[in-house]
Amino acid sequence: METLNIDKTTFTTKNYFKSKTKKQQIVIGNSLRKGDNHIIRLQHKDFGKTMSWPTFTVKKDGTIYQHYNPDYYSDYLEGFNNKPLISIVLENMGWLRKDGNTYLNWINETSDNFVKHKWDKFEYWDGYTKKQMKSLKKLCLGLCNKYDIVKSVINFHYYHKEIRKYKGIVLTSNYIKNTTQLNPIFDLKFLEN
């Protein structure tokens, strides 16, 4: 991961479990908020004591924040065993609704980068950027190499009851029913290549 510029100081947390665990998966999700608002929310959730931090955040401009050392784990996926996971959140607002010429997320934050794509009951999505995707790809490759995680990317966006057995890179939507994380416009093939 030497070629990546990872910010390990701006948004760190002490809210994680301090025992080292063997990793077998990287799980990727969306922030569902604009900019750094998901981090600000985590800083205040449960009076600042939430353990549901992701390991990394990848911003739309390609900046990578490391929130804690990936040797450890958090409760990123609440209700699941997070010990074998390294979690990455992409700055992305998810599904959007159109209001006139404005595209809004679930809490009325505006998107400047919407994509029209009918999927499930939604038609508009916040887009991912090339810089963000390149940083994500480099980060995943570096983590796979460092933690001996299989370089395999799941090839679907939907829930699968046996996903915890998969070794490689998965999505939040593979773990949780009825979620749209990641967007259907997320290019799994780009990450796979």
C-alpha positions in Angstrom: 0.0 0.0 0.0 3.1 2.3 -0.3 1.8 3.9 -3.5 -1.5 5.0 -1.8 -1.8 8.2 0.1 -3.9 7.2 3.1 -4.9 9.9 5.6 -4.5 8.2 9.0 -5.0 11.3 11.2 -7.9 13.5 10.1 -10.9 11.2 11.1 -9.5 8.5 13.4 -11.5 6.8 16.1 -10.8 4.8 19.3 -14.2 3.1 18.9 -13.2 -0.4 17.7 -12.3 -3.7 19.2 -8.6 -3.9 20.1 -7.9 -7.5 19.3 -6.2 -8.6 16.1 -8.1 -11.0 13.9 -7.5 -12.9 10.6 -9.2 -11.2 7.7 -11.0 -13.0 4.8 -13.3 -10.4 3.4 -13.4 -6.7 2.4 -16.9 -5.4 2.6 -17.8 -2.2 0.7 -20.8 0.1 1.4 -22.0 3.6 0.8 -21.9 6.5 3.2 -25.5 7.4 2.3 -24.6 11.0 3.1 -22.9 14.0 1.3 -19.3 14.7 1.9 -18.0 13.9 5.4 -21.5 14.0 7.0 -21.5 10.2 7.7 -18.3 10.7 9.7 -19.7 13.6 11.7 -22.8 11.4 12.4 -20.5 8.6 13.6 -18.6 11.0 15.9 -21.9 11.9 17.6 -23.9 8.6 17.4 -24.5 7.0 20.8 -23.0 10.1 22.4 -19.7 9.4 20.5 -19.4 5.8 21.6 -20.7 4.0 18.6 -18.6 1.0 17.5 -20.1 0.9 14.0 -17.2 2.8 12.2 -15.9 1.5 8.9 -12.2 0.8 8.7 -11.8 3.2 5.7 -13.7 5.9 3.8 -13.0 6.7 0.1 -14.1 10.2 -0.9 -15.3 11.2 -4.3 -12.0 13.1 -4.9 -10.1 9.8 -4.2 -8.9 10.7 -0.7 -8.8 7.7 1.6 -9.3 8.1 5.3 -8.2 5.3 7.6 -10.4 5.4 10.8 -8.5 2.7 12.6 -5.9 0.0 12.0 -7.3 -2.8 9.8 -5.7 -5.4 12.0 -8.6 -4.8 14.3 -12.4 -4.7 13.8 -15.6 -2.8 14.6 -19.4 -3.4 14.5 -19.6 -2.0 11.0 -22.2 -4.6 10.1 -24.3 -4.6 13.2 -25.6 -8.1 14.1 -22.9 -9.9 12.1 -19.4 -11.3 13.0 -17.1 -8.5 11.9 -13.9 -10.1 13.0 -12.9 -11.4 9.5 -13.9 -8.1 7.8 -12.2 -5.0 6.6 -14.9 -2.4 5.9 -14.7 0.4 3.3 -17.4 3.1 2.9 -17.6 5.0 -0.3 -18.8 8.6 -0.2 -22.1 8.1 -2.0 -25.6 9.2 -1.2 -27.3 6.1 -2.7 -30.7 6.4 -4.3 -32.1 9.9 -5.0 -35.5 11.4 -5.6 -36.1 14.1 -8.2 -37.7 17.4 -7.0 -37.9 19.7 -10.0 -34.3 20.0 -11.2 -32.8 18.9 -7.9 -31.8 15.4 -6.9 -32.1 14.7 -3.2 -31.1 11.8 -0.9 -33.2 10.5 2.0 -32.4 13.5 4.2 -32.6 16.2 1.5 -28.9 16.6 0.7 -28.4 17.5 -2.9 -26.4 15.5 -5.4 -24.3 17.1 -8.1 -23.5 13.8 -9.8 -26.7 11.9 -10.4 -27.2 8.9 -12.8 -30.5 7.7 -14.2 -30.9 3.9 -13.9 -34.1 2.1 -13.0 -33.5 -0.6 -10.4 -35.9 -1.9 -7.8 -38.3 1.0 -7.0 -35.7 3.7 -7.6 -34.7 5.6 -10.8 -31.9 8.0 -9.8 -28.6 7.4 -8.0 -25.7 9.3 -6.8 -22.7 8.6 -9.0 -19.2 7.3 -8.2 -16.2 9.1 -9.6 -13.2 7.8 -11.6 -10.8 9.0 -8.9 -12.8 7.3 -6.2 -12.9 4.0 -8.1 -9.2 4.1 -8.8 -8.4 4.8 -5.1 -10.8 2.0 -4.1 -9.2 -0.5 -6.5 -5.7 0.3 -5.2 -6.8 0.1 -1.6 -8.5 -3.2 -2.1 -5.4 -4.6 -3.9 -3.1 -3.4 -1.2 -5.3 -4.9 1.6 -5.6 -8.2 -0.3 -1.9 -8.4 -0.5 -1.2 -7.4 3.1 -3.8 -9.5 4.7 -3.7 -12.5 2.3 -7.4 -11.9 1.2 -8.4 -13.8 -1.9 -8.5 -11.4 -4.9 -12.0 -12.3 -5.9 -14.9 -9.9 -6.3 -18.5 -11.0 -5.8 -20.4 -10.5 -9.1 -23.9 -9.5 -7.9 -25.5 -6.8 -5.8 -28.1 -8.7 -3.9 -28.4 -10.5 -0.6 -27.0 -14.1 -0.2 -27.5 -16.1 3.0 -24.1 -17.8 2.8 -22.1 -14.6 2.0 -20.1 -14.9 5.2 -18.4 -18.0 3.7 -17.2 -16.1 0.6 -13.5 -15.2 0.6 -12.7 -11.9 -1.2 -14.5 -8.6 -1.8 -18.2 -8.3 -1.1 -20.9 -5.6 -0.8 -23.1 -4.5 2.1 -26.1 -5.6 0.1 -24.8 -9.1 0.0 -25.2 -9.2 3.8 -28.4 -7.2 4.3 -31.7 -7.8 2.7 -33.6 -4.9 1.1 -30.6 -2.5 1.0 -29.3 -0.7 -2.1 -25.7 -0.5 -0.9 -23.9 -0.4 -3.2 -25.7 1.3 -6.0 -26.5 -0.8 -9.1 -24.4 1.6 -11.1 -21.3 0.5 -9.1 -19.0 -1.1 -11.6 -18.1 -4.6 -10.2 -16.2 -5.4 -13.4 -13.8 -2.4 -13.0 -13.0 -3.6 -9.5 -12.6 -7.2 -10.6 -10.1 -6.3 -13.3 
